[in-house]
Amino acid sequence: MSSLWILLEMYQVMNDEKEEIISEWIPEPLVESIPETHRVLNPRLINGKVGKYVVIDDHKCLNMASHNFLGLVENKEMEETAIKCLEKYGVGSCGPRGFYGTVDVHLELEEKIAKFVNMEEAVVYSYGFSTIASAIPAYAKRADLIFVDECVNFAIQKGLDASRSTIRFYKHNSMEDLERLLEEQVKQDVLKPKKAKATRRFLVVEGIYMNTGSIAPLPKLIELRKKYKLRIFIDESLSFGTLGSTGRGITEYFNIPVEEVDLLSSSLEWSVASIGGFCAGTSFIVEHQRLSGLGYCFSASLPPLLASAAIKALDIMQENPSMFAELKQNCHLVQESLESINGLTLSGHEDSPVKHLYLSVPCETREEEEGKLLAIVDYCLTHGIALTVPSYLEDKEVNLPRPSLRIAVNILLTKEEISKVKNVLSKACEDML
């Protein structure tokens, strides 16, 4: 208001005219109005654990929405371990790891993770999102160059922003497009050899892409890494605990030595059913994060009870390697079941526990397409199936994914339950589309 008065004084407007102009002035809203039908204003109310079954708005539903791949959310051994740790240490450490937040279970968890993934050392973060978002800028800086798949998740995107490096996006899982960018860079390096010598080059990918359900072609990526002298970082948030005969991730899946990868990163919030995340690599690489990983240095450490739960989860994974074969079998069953639904098109690798269903006939607008998918979600909810339409920050995403139904597979599903999911979805498409 004071700025408006100054402006009017400058033009020597009479007092009565001032009052008239002020009375007619309508300021622009600080925040745009949100439609009453927006999902934020109409939240789903969940009662109880989000396990194999979940109660949403008083409807008991088979959970096909959350990433409880190994069914550990309701595991009694993990619960008992966490309760014992709670009684011993209390709720939280109340401080960052480098000050007074390190508890012996943190060190035990890091050691167990390093042994599990066959790396020299591991570092544990207290929040899954901040793990890869902190790891990237800990190494890549303003003068560096990063080659990235265009469909990487939002956490990676924030890590890229924080690094302030030069970013080169290549088409999703297209090794031809990646090599084209690398060849172009080689030509630029010939013209500026001094700059090329000082420029570090990174390659950042996901083991399984959250936004598509596709698996990264790691053998070709390793080949290009060697040829063009790149450092490769892999976010295994979805592939850790799901791929490979013992759940060790994409390197085991393709039978590639982990030494070929510079840094492995993963959330502990999906397969492990805890909280936080970790990065693993050589001691030289990992120790650097203890001073440069912002999410590690300045965040309160992982609550000890959740660290002990993650330790127990790793023990369960090692003691029961057959669970990964069971998960793979269910992934194939879901793939076979859902790819024949009229009105929907299935996307995602058959071995991936995350799959996406898109409308076979795209709508004219994104809002219309989301509306139809949400109608399918509502129908399934009332018929005992919990699904979700992924939410994105539309103005922030580098490559905004198309609206979809995201399906999460777990080892607890039976053939009858998978068949029910197909039948309900088929009926929903008949009625809604």
C-alpha positions in Angstrom: 0.0 0.0 0.0 2.8 2.4 0.9 4.4 1.9 -2.6 1.1 2.9 -4.2 0.9 6.1 -2.1 4.4 7.1 -3.2 3.5 6.4 -6.9 0.4 8.6 -6.6 2.4 11.4 -4.9 4.8 11.4 -7.7 2.0 12.3 -10.1 0.6 14.9 -7.7 -2.9 13.3 -7.7 -5.5 15.1 -5.5 -6.5 13.5 -2.2 -10.0 12.7 -3.3 -8.7 11.0 -6.5 -6.2 9.0 -4.3 -9.0 7.6 -2.2 -11.1 6.7 -5.3 -8.1 4.9 -6.9 -7.3 3.1 -3.7 -10.9 2.0 -3.1 -11.0 0.5 -6.7 -7.6 -1.2 -6.4 -7.7 -5.0 -6.2 -4.4 -6.6 -5.3 -3.4 -9.8 -7.1 -3.6 -12.9 -4.8 -0.3 -14.2 -3.4 -1.3 -17.7 -4.2 -3.5 -18.9 -7.1 -6.9 -20.3 -6.1 -7.1 -24.1 -5.9 -10.1 -25.9 -7.3 -12.3 -27.6 -4.6 -11.8 -30.9 -6.4 -8.0 -30.8 -6.0 -6.5 -33.9 -4.3 -4.8 -31.8 -1.6 -8.2 -30.5 -0.4 -9.7 -34.0 -0.5 -7.1 -36.3 1.3 -7.6 -40.0 1.8 -7.8 -41.0 5.5 -5.8 -44.1 6.4 -6.5 -46.1 9.5 -3.9 -48.6 10.7 -0.7 -50.0 9.1 0.0 -49.6 5.4 0.8 -53.3 4.8 -0.6 -55.9 2.4 -4.0 -54.5 3.2 -4.8 -50.9 4.1 -8.0 -49.3 5.4 -8.7 -46.1 3.4 -11.8 -44.1 4.1 -13.3 -47.1 5.9 -12.6 -49.3 2.9 -10.4 -52.3 3.5 -8.3 -52.6 0.3 -5.6 -54.8 -1.2 -2.6 -52.4 -1.2 -1.1 -52.0 -4.8 0.1 -48.5 -4.2 2.9 -48.5 -1.6 6.4 -49.9 -2.1 6.3 -52.7 0.4 8.0 -55.0 -2.1 9.2 -57.7 0.4 6.3 -57.4 2.8 8.5 -56.3 5.7 6.2 -53.5 6.9 4.2 -56.0 9.1 7.2 -58.2 9.9 7.0 -59.2 13.6 10.8 -59.7 14.0 11.4 -56.2 12.8 8.8 -54.7 15.1 10.3 -56.5 18.2 13.8 -55.4 17.3 12.7 -51.8 16.9 10.8 -51.8 20.3 13.8 -53.2 22.1 16.0 -50.5 20.6 13.5 -47.9 21.5 13.6 -49.0 25.1 17.4 -48.8 25.1 18.1 -45.6 23.2 14.8 -43.6 23.2 13.2 -42.1 20.1 16.0 -40.1 18.4 19.6 -39.1 18.7 18.8 -35.4 18.5 21.9 -34.4 16.6 23.9 -34.8 13.3 26.2 -37.8 12.9 29.4 -35.7 13.1 28.5 -34.1 16.4 26.7 -36.2 19.0 24.2 -38.2 16.8 26.2 -41.3 16.1 25.0 -44.4 18.0 26.6 -47.8 17.7 23.7 -49.2 15.7 24.5 -46.6 13.0 28.0 -48.0 12.6 26.7 -51.5 12.7 24.2 -50.7 9.9 26.8 -49.1 7.7 29.1 -52.1 8.1 26.3 -54.5 7.3 25.2 -52.6 4.2 28.8 -52.4 2.9 29.2 -56.2 3.3 25.8 -56.9 1.8 26.6 -54.9 -1.4 30.2 -56.0 -1.5 31.6 -52.5 -1.2 34.4 -51.2 1.0 32.3 -48.8 3.0 28.8 -47.3 3.3 27.4 -44.1 4.8 23.8 -43.8 6.1 21.5 -40.8 5.7 18.4 -40.1 7.8 16.1 -39.3 4.8 15.8 -41.3 1.6 15.2 -38.3 -0.7 18.2 -36.4 0.6 20.6 -39.3 0.0 21.2 -39.0 -3.7 20.3 -35.3 -3.6 23.2 -34.8 -1.3 25.6 -37.3 -2.9 25.6 -35.7 -6.3 26.7 -32.2 -5.3 29.2 -33.7 -2.8 31.3 -34.6 -5.9 30.1 -32.8 -8.9 30.7 -29.0 -8.9 30.2 -26.0 -11.2 32.9 -26.8 -13.7 31.9 -30.5 -14.1 29.7 -32.3 -16.7 26.9 -34.7 -15.9 25.2 -37.0 -18.4 21.7 -38.0 -17.1 18.7 -40.0 -18.3 15.8 -37.7 -18.9 13.4 -39.7 -16.8 15.3 -39.7 -13.5 13.4 -39.2 -10.3 12.9 -35.8 -8.6 15.5 -36.4 -5.9 18.2 -36.8 -8.6 17.0 -33.7 -10.3 17.4 -31.7 -7.1 20.9 -33.1 -6.7 21.7 -32.0 -10.2 20.4 -28.5 -9.4 22.5 -28.3 -6.2 25.7 -29.3 -8.1 25.5 -26.4 -10.5 27.2 -28.6 -13.0 26.5 -28.6 -16.8 23.8 -31.2 -17.4 23.3 -33.2 -20.5 20.0 -35.2 -20.7 19.8 -38.1 -23.0 16.6 -39.9 -24.2 15.2 -42.5 -21.8 17.3 -45.7 -21.8 18.7 -44.7 -25.3 22.3 -45.7 -25.4 22.5 -44.4 -29.0 21.5 -40.9 -27.8 23.9 -41.0 -24.8 26.8 -42.0 -27.1 25.8 -39.2 -29.5 26.2 -36.7 -26.6 29.4 -38.2 -25.5 30.8 -38.0 -29.1 29.8 -34.4 -29.3 31.6 -33.7 -26.1 34.7 -35.4 -27.4 34.7 -33.0 -30.4 34.4 -30.0 -28.0 37.3 -31.3 -25.9 39.5 -31.4 -29.0 38.9 -27.7 -29.5 39.5 -26.8 -25.8 42.0 -29.3 -24.5 42.9 -27.3 -21.4 39.3 -27.0 -20.2 38.7 -30.7 -21.1 41.6 -31.8 -18.9 40.1 -30.0 -15.9 36.5 -31.1 -16.4 35.2 -34.2 -14.5 32.5 -36.2 -16.2 29.7 -38.1 -14.4 26.9 -40.5 -15.5 23.9 -40.7 -13.3 21.1 -43.3 -13.7 18.6 -45.3 -11.8 18.6 -49.1 -11.4 14.8 -49.2 -11.9 13.3 -45.9 -13.0 10.6 -44.7 -10.6 8.8 -42.8 -13.4 8.7 -45.6 -16.0 9.4 -48.9 -14.3 12.2 -49.6 -16.8 15.5 -51.2 -15.9 18.7 -49.4 -16.9 20.9 -51.2 -19.5 23.9 -51.4 -17.1 26.2 -53.5 -19.4 26.1 -50.9 -22.1 26.4 -48.1 -19.5 29.6 -49.7 -18.1 31.0 -50.0 -21.6 30.4 -46.3 -22.3 31.8 -45.4 -18.9 35.1 -47.1 -19.7 35.3 -45.8 -23.3 34.6 -42.1 -22.4 36.2 -42.2 -18.9 33.1 -41.4 -16.8 32.3 -41.8 -13.1 29.0 -43.6 -12.8 26.5 -43.1 -9.9 23.5 -45.5 -9.7 20.4 -44.7 -7.6 19.1 -48.2 -6.6 16.2 -47.1 -4.5 13.9 -49.5 -6.4 16.4 -52.1 -7.5 18.0 -52.7 -4.1 16.2 -55.6 -2.5 14.3 -56.4 -5.7 16.7 -57.3 -8.4 19.2 -60.1 -8.4 19.1 -63.6 -7.0 19.9 -62.3 -3.5 18.4 -58.8 -3.8 21.8 -57.0 -4.2 20.5 -54.9 -7.0 21.2 -54.2 -10.6 24.9 -55.2 -10.6 23.9 -58.7 -9.4 21.0 -58.8 -11.9 23.4 -58.2 -14.8 26.3 -60.1 -13.1 28.6 -57.1 -13.2 31.3 -56.6 -10.6 30.4 -53.8 -8.2 33.9 -52.4 -8.6 32.7 -51.1 -12.0 30.4 -48.7 -10.3 31.8 -45.6 -8.5 28.8 -45.0 -6.2 25.7 -46.9 -5.3 22.9 -45.1 -3.6 19.6 -46.4 -2.3 16.7 -45.5 -0.1 15.9 -47.7 3.0 12.2 -46.8 2.7 11.1 -49.3 0.1 12.3 -52.9 0.3 13.9 -52.5 3.7 10.7 -51.0 5.2 12.6 -48.5 7.4 13.6 -44.8 6.9 16.7 -43.1 5.5 19.1 -44.1 2.8 22.7 -45.1 2.1 25.6 -44.6 -0.3 28.2 -47.3 -0.8 31.6 -47.3 -2.6 35.3 -47.3 -1.9 36.4 -45.9 1.4 38.0 -42.9 -0.4 34.7 -42.0 -2.1 32.4 -42.6 0.9 34.5 -40.8 3.5 34.3 -37.6 1.4 30.5 -37.5 2.0 31.0 -37.4 5.8 32.3 -33.9 5.3 30.6 -32.8 2.0 27.2 -34.6 2.0 24.9 -31.8 3.2 22.1 -34.2 4.2 24.6 -36.2 6.3 26.4 -33.3 7.9 23.5 -31.1 8.9 20.5 -33.4 9.5 19.8 -35.2 12.7 20.9 -38.8 12.4 18.6 -41.8 11.7 16.6 -42.7 14.8 18.4 -45.7 16.4 15.2 -47.8 16.4 14.9 -47.4 12.6 18.6 -48.3 12.2 18.1 -51.5 14.1 14.9 -52.3 12.1 17.0 -51.9 8.9 19.7 -54.2 10.3 17.1 -56.8 11.0 15.6 -56.4 7.5 19.0 -57.1 6.0 19.4 -60.2 8.2 16.0 -61.4 6.9 17.0 -60.8 3.3 20.2 -62.8 3.8 18.5 -65.7 5.5 15.7 -65.9 3.0 17.1 -65.5 -0.6 14.1 -67.4 -2.0 12.0 -64.2 -1.3 13.5 -62.5 -4.4 12.5 -65.4 -6.7 9.0 -65.1 -5.3 8.9 -61.4 -5.9 10.1 -61.9 -9.5 7.4 -64.5 -10.1 4.7 -62.1 -8.8 6.2 -59.3 -11.1 5.7 -61.6 -14.1 2.2 -62.6 -13.0 1.1 -59.0 -12.6 2.8 -58.1 -16.0 0.9 -60.9 -17.8 -2.4 -60.0 -16.0 -2.5 -56.3 -16.6 -1.1 -56.0 -20.1 -4.4 -57.2 -21.6 -6.8 -54.7 -20.0 -8.9 -52.8 -22.6 -8.4 -49.1 -22.3 -5.1 -49.2 -20.5 -1.5 -49.7 -21.7 1.1 -51.3 -19.4 4.6 -49.9 -19.2 7.6 -51.3 -17.2 10.0 -54.2 -17.3 8.6 -57.6 -16.5 11.1 -58.0 -13.6 10.4 -54.6 -12.2 8.1 -54.4 -9.1 6.9 -50.9 -10.2 4.7 -50.7 -13.3 2.7 -47.9 -14.9 -0.7 -48.1 -16.6 -1.6 -45.3 -19.1 -4.8 -44.6 -20.9 -4.6 -46.3 -24.3 -6.2 -43.2 -25.9 -4.6 -40.0 -24.7 -6.8 -37.1 -23.7 -6.6 -33.6 -25.1 -5.5 -32.1 -21.8 -3.4 -33.4 -18.8 -6.3 -32.4 -16.4 -8.8 -34.5 -18.3 -6.4 -37.5 -18.4 -5.7 -37.2 -14.6 -9.5 -36.9 -14.0 -10.2 -40.2 -15.8 -7.4 -42.0 -13.9 -8.6 -40.7 -10.6 -12.1 -41.9 -11.4 -10.6 -45.4 -11.9 -8.8 -45.1 -8.6 -12.1 -44.1 -6.8 -13.9 -47.1 -8.4 -11.1 -49.5 -7.4 -11.1 -48.1 -3.8 -14.8 -48.9 -3.4 -14.2 -52.4 -4.7 -11.3 -53.2 -2.4 -8.2 -52.3 -4.4 -5.9 -49.4 -3.4 -4.2 -47.7 -6.4 -2.5 -44.3 -6.8 -1.9 -41.7 -9.5 1.6 -40.3 -9.0 1.9 -36.7 -8.1 4.5 -34.4 -9.7 5.6 -30.8 -9.3 4.5 -30.0 -12.8 6.4 -26.7 -13.1 9.6 -28.2 -11.6 10.0 -31.6 -13.4 12.7 -31.7 -16.1 10.6 -34.1 -18.1 7.1 -34.2 -16.8 5.8 -37.8 -16.8 2.5 -38.6 -18.4 -0.3 -39.2 -15.9 -0.5 -42.9 -15.0 -1.6 -45.5 -12.5 1.5 -46.7 -10.6 1.3 -50.3 -9.6 3.6 -51.7 -6.8 4.1 -55.5 -6.6 5.0 -57.4 -3.4 5.7 -61.0 -2.5 2.6 -61.3 -0.4 0.2 -61.3 -3.4 -1.5 -64.5 -4.4 -2.7 -65.5 -7.9 -6.3 -65.0 -6.8 -5.5 -61.4 -5.6 -3.7 -60.5 -8.8 -6.7 -61.9 -10.7 -9.0 -59.7 -8.6 -6.9 -56.6 -9.4 -7.2 -57.3 -13.1 -11.0 -57.9 -12.9 -11.7 -54.7 -10.9 -9.5 -52.6 -13.2 -11.2 -54.1 -16.3 -14.6 -53.3 -14.9 -13.5 -49.8 -13.9 -12.3 -49.1 -17.4 -15.7 -50.3 -18.8 -17.6 -48.0 -16.5 -15.3 -45.0 -16.4 -13.9 -44.9 -20.0 
